[in-house]
Amino acid sequence: NPSTRPTEIESVGGELYPPSGCTSTVYKFTNLDTKMWYVGMHRETDKPYFTSSTNPKFKSDLAKPDARFHFEIKRKC
């Protein structure tokens, strides 16, 4: 939902609904300005989740007020 997602995420793609029985999500953030991408994994829970990355470059890029990212679900299972 564009009105509730973080402002850094300019576009979203991939399979947003997991197949039955899946417990994890593999996701990819792409910096739209530098084309640098970051991949992560998260176990499914009922709590909202954005990222828990410890990558210094990703955290720095994400913290910029004019950051622009594409968020994509690569795999859920």
Secondary structure as a PSIPRED ss2 file (coil, helix, strand):
# PSIPRED VFORMAT (PSIPRED V4.0)

   1 N C   1.000  0.000  0.000
   2 P C   1.000  0.000  0.000
   3 S C   1.000  0.000  0.000
   4 T C   1.000  0.000  0.000
   5 R C   1.000  0.000  0.000
   6 P C   1.000  0.000  0.000
   7 T C   1.000  0.000  0.000
   8 E C   1.000  0.000  0.000
   9 I E   0.000  0.000  1.000
  10 E E   0.000  0.000  1.000
  11 S E   0.000  0.000  1.000
  12 V E   0.000  0.000  1.000
  13 G E   0.000  0.000  1.000
  14 G E   0.000  0.000  1.000
  15 E C   1.000  0.000  0.000
  16 L C   1.000  0.000  0.000
  17 Y C   1.000  0.000  0.000
  18 P C   1.000  0.000  0.000
  19 P C   1.000  0.000  0.000
  20 S C   1.000  0.000  0.000
  21 G C   1.000  0.000  0.000
  22 C C   1.000  0.000  0.000
  23 T C   1.000  0.000  0.000
  24 S E   0.000  0.000  1.000
  25 T E   0.000  0.000  1.000
  26 V E   0.000  0.000  1.000
  27 Y E   0.000  0.000  1.000
  28 K E   0.000  0.000  1.000
  29 F E   0.000  0.000  1.000
  30 T E   0.000  0.000  1.000
  31 N E   0.000  0.000  1.000
  32 L C   1.000  0.000  0.000
  33 D C   1.000  0.000  0.000
  34 T C   1.000  0.000  0.000
  35 K C   1.000  0.000  0.000
  36 M C   1.000  0.000  0.000
  37 W E   0.000  0.000  1.000
  38 Y E   0.000  0.000  1.000
  39 V E   0.000  0.000  1.000
  40 G E   0.000  0.000  1.000
  41 M E   0.000  0.000  1.000
  42 H E   0.000  0.000  1.000
  43 R E   0.000  0.000  1.000
  44 E C   1.000  0.000  0.000
  45 T C   1.000  0.000  0.000
  46 D C   1.000  0.000  0.000
  47 K C   1.000  0.000  0.000
  48 P C   1.000  0.000  0.000
  49 Y C   1.000  0.000  0.000
  50 F C   1.000  0.000  0.000
  51 T C   1.000  0.000  0.000
  52 S C   1.000  0.000  0.000
  53 S C   1.000  0.000  0.000
  54 T C   1.000  0.000  0.000
  55 N C   1.000  0.000  0.000
  56 P H   0.000  1.000  0.000
  57 K H   0.000  1.000  0.000
  58 F H   0.000  1.000  0.000
  59 K H   0.000  1.000  0.000
  60 S H   0.000  1.000  0.000
  61 D H   0.000  1.000  0.000
  62 L H   0.000  1.000  0.000
  63 A H   0.000  1.000  0.000
  64 K C   1.000  0.000  0.000
  65 P C   1.000  0.000  0.000
  66 D C   1.000  0.000  0.000
  67 A C   1.000  0.000  0.000
  68 R C   1.000  0.000  0.000
  69 F E   0.000  0.000  1.000
  70 H E   0.000  0.000  1.000
  71 F E   0.000  0.000  1.000
  72 E E   0.000  0.000  1.000
  73 I E   0.000  0.000  1.000
  74 K E   0.000  0.000  1.000
  75 R E   0.000  0.000  1.000
  76 K E   0.000  0.000  1.000
  77 C C   1.000  0.000  0.000
